[in-house]
Amino acid sequence: MPMAIRLPIRVPVRLPVRLLTTASLTAGLCAGLPAPPAFAACEDAPNTAGSVDGSELTYDLHTKYTAEWDRARAAWNALGKVDIRPDTGTAYADVDATDVDRSDVGWSGLWEPHDLGSDDIVLNDHFLKDYSAETKNGVVTHELGHALRLGHHTDTSAVMYCDDTRTAGTPSADDIAAYRAIWV
């Protein structure tokens, strides 16, 4: 199931993160309905299936956010255990990173797993273009975190906090502890 970063939209409805899928966001906005419902605070979410193959995560970049990707990659690689590196072209990349410019969805970044072929990290320029460098870096680091099997966290200072009001652009102590719990 896709893991999307929510924009800071606040309404008094509580839904599990897994219900906030691209299809439901798109359907509501295209039908002229108000912005998609969001819950008042993040909830800890279980780890994802991730995109890691063994102890490596290979990628193909088709994004203009390469500087942010390089910073995110360096931050996660510094923790060891998983080698995040460009694909060599001999097999499918584990992740394809691409850009879109969509105002009809409520996410700035999306990690989406697939049963066959590469998983996707989609970066939405419609929102990212107006973000600070630190917030852009947080979005890219967050999505790469999902590819590394990390779920959402309730702490706004964690890069894995589920919306763009997070204060981290790089992994926090909570993110590092979650990473190390998976990649021991």
N, C-alpha and C positions, 0 to 999 in steps of 0.2 A: 504494500500500500504506500502511495506517495507520502512523503513527510514534507510539509510546506511550512515556511516561516510565515506567521501571520503578521499583518500590519497592525499597528496599535489601534484597533477598533474596539470600543467597549460598549457592550449591551448586557443586560442582566440575564443572559441565557447561558447555561453551562452544558457544553457538549464535549464528548471525548475528542481529542486531537484527531483520531483516525477518521472521524466523520467529516472533517474539513478537507474534502478532496477537491481536486481541480474541477471535476464534473459538477459537483454541487455548487461551487463558487461561480463557475461560468454560467450554469443554468439560471441561478437566481439573478445575476446581474443582467444577463441577456433578456430575461423576461420583464425587465423594468422594475424588479423588486428592490427593496433597500439593500444596503451592503450585507454581506453574509453574516450570520450570527457568529459571535465569538464569545468565549467564556471570559470571565473577569480576571482570571489568573491562570497561569500555566499549572499543569499537573505533571508530576514526574511520569514519564512514559517509559515503557520497557525498551530495552535495546532493540535495534533493528537487525534485520538479517545481514545488512552491510553488503559491500561490494568486494571485500578483500578476497583474494585468491591465494590461499596458503598464507604466506607472510609478506605478500606484496599487493599493492594496489596500483595498477597501471592506468594511464588516462590518455585521452586525446582531447586537446583543447581547441575549441571553435568559439572562443569568447574574447571580448575586448578587455575582460577583467583579469588579464594575465598577471599583472603586478600583485593583485589581491590573491590570486591563486598561488603564486610563488611564495608569498608570505604565509598563507595558510598551510601550504605543503611543508615549508620549513619548520613551522611551529609544531605540527603533528610529527614530522620525521624526527625532530629533536627528542621525542619521547621514546624512540626505539621500537623494536619488535616488528613493526610494519614498515616496509620500504615503499613510499609513495614516489612513483617515477613515471616519466613519459613512456608511452607504449612504443615498442620497437617495430611494430607492424607485422610480426610473425603470427599473431593470433588476435582475437578480439581484445580491445582494451576493456578493462573492468568497468571504467566510467568514461562517458563522453560528456564534456562540459560545453554547453551551448548557451546562447543568448536568445531572448525573445523580447518583444516590446508589446506588452499586453496590458491594457487598462481594464479589461473585462474580468480580471481575476484579482484576488486579494492577497497574493503572495509575491514576495520579492526574490525568493529562492525556493527551489524544489528539488529534493532527491527522490528519484523514482526507480525502484528496482524492476528488473525484467527477468523472466524465467530463461529466456534465450538471448544471447548477444550481450551487449554492454548495457549497464545501468545508466541512467541520465542524471546529471546535475544541470538544472535549467536556472539561469539567472535572468531576472526580469528587469530590463533596462528602464521600463516605464517608471519604476520606483527607485532603482539604484542610481540613476543619473543625478538625482537630487540629494543623495545621501552624502554624508561626510566620508572621508577616506576610511576612518575607523569603523564606521557603520557598514560600509561596503565590505571591509575586511572581515567583520563579524559575520555577515551573511555567508560569504564564501567559506569561511572557517567552519561555520555551523553546518552547512550542507556537506562539506567534506567529512565532518564528524559523523553524520549519518552513514556515509559510505564506510566509515570505520566501525560501524555497529553501535554507535552511541544514540541513545534516545534523548528526549527532552528532559530538562531539569527545571525546578521551580525557582531557583536563585537567579535574579536578574543580573547578577555579576558573572554568571556562567555563559560561555559562548553557546552552550546548548539550551539556553533559555529560548522559549518557543516564539517570541516575536521580536520585532526590530527595536524594541525599547531596551534590549539588553545593553549593558554597559561594557561588555567585553568585546574586544576585537581579536583576541587570542585566547587560547585555553586557560581557564582559571584553575585554581586548586581543585575545585569540585570536578571540573572536566578531566583534569589529569588523573584524579583518583578513579573516575569512571573508566577512563581509557586503560589504566593499569589493572583494574579489576577484570577487564576482558582480555587484555594482552599481557598476561603474566609470563 
